[in-house]
Amino acid sequence: MLARRILLRLLQAVPTLIGVAVLVFVLLRVVPGDPVAMMIPPGASADDVVRLHALYGLDRPIFWQFLVWAGQAARGSFGISISLHQGVAGLIASRLPATLELVLLAATIAIVLGVALAVIGTRFAGGGGEAAVDAASGFALAVPDFVWGLGFILIFGVLWPVLPISGRADPMHALDLATGFTLIESLLRLRLVVAGEVLAHMAMPATALALPLAAMIARVLKSSLAEQMGQDYVLIARVKGFSRARVILVEALRNAALPTVSLTGVQVTFLVGGTVLIERLFSYPGIGNLAIDAVINRDLPLIQGLILTFAVLFILINLALDLSYAALDPRLRHG
């Protein structure tokens, strides 16, 4: 049943990816501007421009260009980057692990912090604890992630320089790692020095991404917990002598988590999009930073490959959301 559900969702994602590919391909080619003009030197002749257009297939009709590109994409190739002169698939593959680790760490921080705030606010409902949680979550939600990033750089990178403000790790320490997932691999191989260094570089960007999401999780989960605390099963548990903290954690939290899972899944997709500004701000070598360079240079093959990559990430996140929701809700699991 689970395998059938996953297969169905993946099949439904195919038209979405095709639609995204067609839309992006056409829009990038009808907007004003010549990508070749961004890469030629000032003294280039008209013949040089014509040759470069022919080299990248930009002298063909849009429909023909799309067919050629779609055929390459079906074979796992997204063409050659106009600005970097490297294969687009290789460029994305080299940068994607850094972004995935950043998103994973940010989502983990947001979930842990958001759940903790919601539980504390529910535990001390009607008192100063709840008021403090509401104030903290409201403040965190009102400040955009890039503003949090700027504040962290000013405080922890300039005024009190305890954390690195750019990069991902010292390349000399990670030379012998086999994959691009530097943090995960270093932890699995017990390379704790490398793992600590990577975490230090990721601390500020991941926390900046996580704080608005943590505030949203805390608000929704606290509201859902307050609703569950009035249900009959909670009252029965209190009559049996269970403490309020145990009732919240053992009895109410699982049922209250259902609407929070939906919210978290939707917001994590925005978290992926938020990496673009945060990675640029911290000079973090992920696909978000690469996307800004691609747009500045009007690198059409690279932009197309990156947008499709983001689309695939969104689809996979939504699939994981559906599976998590089904795991928490027995009615969906056995329906």
Helices and strands as residue ranges (DSSP letters): H 2-30, G 35-38, H 46-55, H 62-74, H 88-123, H 128-142, H 145-152, I 153-159, G 171-174, H 182-188, H 192-228, H 232-239, H 244-246, I 247-252, H 253-281, H 287-296, H 300-328, H 330-333
